[in-house]
């Protein structure tokens, strides 16, 4: 039904899906199969949002299966129709690693970008931005994606509609990180 309405992007979000989800890859494959000869000019996009917990991993479980390594997982994603992997980045490197509680995770995601490309999937970012954050911390990711245009790589990256930029609003486990952050109520007043 959604395909017939012209919905061209399907997002599978978070560890609940990538790590514990069972059947979502079959749903992705079904979407691809149903989309054959649909006639829509915009290509189908199937995305996985992840923090990159599986980058560099060996013998791990994901999507209801066991994978021998990252390459096997990426290959299975591609075979099932996943077109993009959006890695969650919580701002500049030091803050990202502190908020995520995993030193080195930012660099692990950055170093994983080329491997995702080599697997035939497009990496992008879901980025948490705070007021005053410079975009410069995204340049290394942009330069990996737009190697043929390094001068305009960051601008192209910022305007790429597959990237996702948002403010930090979390009512789940991230809520405990809110110390020193403005409340949702104050954000609304500031923009009014």
C-alpha positions as CSV (number, residue, x, y, z in Angstrom):
1,X,0.0,0.0,0.0
2,X,2.8,2.4,1.0
3,X,4.6,1.7,-2.3
4,X,1.5,2.4,-4.3
5,X,1.2,5.8,-2.5
6,X,4.7,6.8,-3.8
7,X,6.5,6.4,-0.4
8,X,10.1,5.9,-1.5
9,X,12.0,5.8,1.8
10,X,11.7,3.2,4.5
11,X,13.8,3.6,7.7
12,X,14.6,0.8,10.1
13,X,15.9,2.5,13.2
14,X,18.0,1.6,16.2
15,X,19.5,-1.4,17.9
16,X,16.1,-2.8,18.6
17,X,15.9,-3.4,14.9
18,X,19.5,-4.0,13.8
19,X,20.6,-6.1,16.8
20,X,17.4,-7.7,18.1
21,X,15.0,-7.4,15.1
22,X,13.9,-10.5,13.4
23,X,12.2,-10.3,10.0
24,X,13.0,-6.7,9.0
25,X,15.4,-7.8,6.3
26,X,12.7,-10.0,4.8
27,X,10.4,-7.0,4.8
28,X,13.2,-4.9,3.1
29,X,13.5,-7.7,0.4
30,X,9.7,-7.7,0.0
31,X,9.6,-4.0,-0.6
32,X,12.3,-4.3,-3.3
33,X,10.4,-7.2,-4.9
34,X,7.1,-5.3,-4.9
35,X,8.7,-2.2,-6.3
36,X,10.0,-3.8,-9.5
37,X,8.5,-2.0,-12.5
38,X,6.6,0.4,-10.3
39,X,7.4,3.3,-12.6
40,X,8.2,5.8,-9.9
41,X,11.0,8.1,-11.0
42,X,12.6,8.3,-7.5
43,X,14.6,5.2,-6.5
44,X,13.5,3.2,-3.5
45,X,15.6,3.9,-0.4
46,X,15.8,1.4,2.5
47,X,17.9,2.7,5.4
48,X,19.2,1.3,8.6
49,X,19.9,3.7,11.4
50,X,22.6,2.4,13.8
51,X,25.3,3.6,16.2
52,X,27.7,1.2,14.4
53,X,28.0,-1.3,17.3
54,X,28.7,-4.0,14.7
55,X,31.6,-2.2,13.0
56,X,34.7,-4.4,13.2
57,X,32.8,-7.1,15.1
58,X,33.2,-10.9,14.6
59,X,30.8,-13.7,15.3
60,X,27.8,-11.5,16.4
61,X,24.0,-11.7,16.2
62,X,22.0,-9.2,14.3
63,X,18.7,-9.2,12.4
64,X,17.8,-12.6,13.8
65,X,21.0,-14.2,12.4
66,X,24.6,-14.9,13.3
67,X,27.3,-13.2,11.2
68,X,30.9,-14.2,11.0
69,X,32.0,-10.6,10.6
70,X,31.1,-7.1,9.5
71,X,31.6,-7.9,5.8
72,X,29.0,-10.7,6.0
73,X,26.5,-8.4,7.7
74,X,27.0,-5.7,5.1
75,X,26.6,-8.2,2.3
76,X,23.4,-9.5,3.7
77,X,22.1,-5.9,4.1
78,X,22.8,-5.2,0.5
79,X,21.4,-8.5,-0.8
80,X,18.1,-7.7,1.1
81,X,17.9,-4.3,-0.5
82,X,19.3,-1.9,2.2
83,X,20.6,1.1,0.2
84,X,21.8,3.3,3.1
85,X,23.3,2.9,6.6
86,X,22.8,6.1,8.7
87,X,25.2,6.2,11.6
88,X,24.1,8.1,14.7
89,X,26.7,10.8,15.6
90,X,26.1,12.9,18.7
91,X,28.1,15.9,17.7
92,X,31.9,16.3,17.7
93,X,34.1,13.3,18.5
94,X,34.7,13.9,22.3
95,X,31.0,14.6,23.0
96,X,29.8,11.7,20.9
97,X,32.1,9.2,22.6
98,X,31.2,10.6,26.1
99,X,27.5,10.6,25.5
100,X,27.6,7.1,23.9
101,X,29.9,5.8,26.7
102,X,32.2,4.1,24.1
103,X,35.6,5.8,23.7
104,X,36.7,5.4,20.1
105,X,33.2,4.9,18.6
106,X,33.3,8.1,16.6
107,X,36.6,7.0,14.9
108,X,35.2,3.5,14.4
109,X,32.2,4.9,12.5
110,X,34.5,7.2,10.5
111,X,36.8,4.3,9.5
112,X,33.8,2.2,8.7
113,X,32.4,4.6,6.1
114,X,34.7,3.3,3.3
115,X,33.9,-0.3,4.1
116,X,30.2,0.4,3.8
117,X,30.8,2.0,0.4
118,X,32.9,-1.0,-0.7
119,X,30.0,-3.2,0.2
120,X,27.7,-1.4,-2.2
121,X,25.7,0.6,0.4
122,X,25.8,4.3,0.9
123,X,26.7,5.5,4.4
124,X,25.2,8.7,5.8
125,X,24.7,10.2,9.2
126,X,22.0,11.0,11.7
127,X,23.6,13.9,13.6
128,X,22.7,15.5,16.8
129,X,23.5,19.2,16.6
130,X,23.5,21.6,19.5
131,X,23.4,25.4,19.1
132,X,26.8,26.7,18.2
133,X,28.1,23.3,16.9
134,X,30.4,23.9,14.0
135,X,29.8,21.7,11.0
136,X,33.5,21.3,10.5
137,X,33.5,18.0,12.5
138,X,31.6,16.5,9.7
139,X,34.2,17.2,7.0
140,X,36.0,13.9,7.3
141,X,32.8,12.0,6.6
142,X,32.0,14.4,3.7
143,X,35.4,13.9,2.1
144,X,35.0,10.1,2.1
145,X,31.7,10.4,0.3
146,X,32.6,13.2,-2.2
147,X,36.2,12.3,-3.0
148,X,36.0,13.8,-6.5
149,X,34.9,17.2,-5.1
150,X,36.8,17.8,-1.9
151,X,36.4,21.6,-2.1
152,X,32.6,21.3,-2.0
153,X,32.4,18.1,0.0
154,X,31.1,19.5,3.2
155,X,28.4,21.7,1.5
156,X,27.3,18.7,-0.6
157,X,27.1,16.6,2.6
158,X,25.1,19.2,4.5
159,X,22.5,19.4,1.7
160,X,22.3,15.7,1.1
161,X,18.7,14.8,1.9
162,X,19.7,11.3,3.1
163,X,21.5,12.8,6.1
164,X,19.4,13.5,9.2
165,X,20.1,16.5,11.4
166,X,18.3,17.0,14.7
167,X,18.4,18.6,18.2
168,X,18.9,16.3,21.2
169,X,15.5,15.4,22.4
170,X,15.4,12.0,24.1
171,X,12.9,10.7,26.7
172,X,14.6,7.3,26.9
173,X,18.0,6.3,28.2
174,X,19.6,9.5,26.8
175,X,17.4,11.6,29.1
176,X,20.0,11.2,31.9
177,X,22.5,13.0,29.8
178,X,20.4,16.2,29.8
179,X,22.4,17.8,32.7
180,X,23.5,21.2,31.4
181,X,21.2,21.0,28.4
182,X,18.2,23.2,27.8
183,X,14.8,21.7,28.4
184,X,12.4,21.0,25.5
185,X,10.2,23.8,27.0
186,X,13.0,26.4,26.8
187,X,13.9,25.3,23.2
188,X,10.3,26.1,22.3
189,X,10.4,29.5,23.9
190,X,13.7,30.4,22.3
191,X,12.3,29.7,18.8
192,X,9.0,31.4,19.4
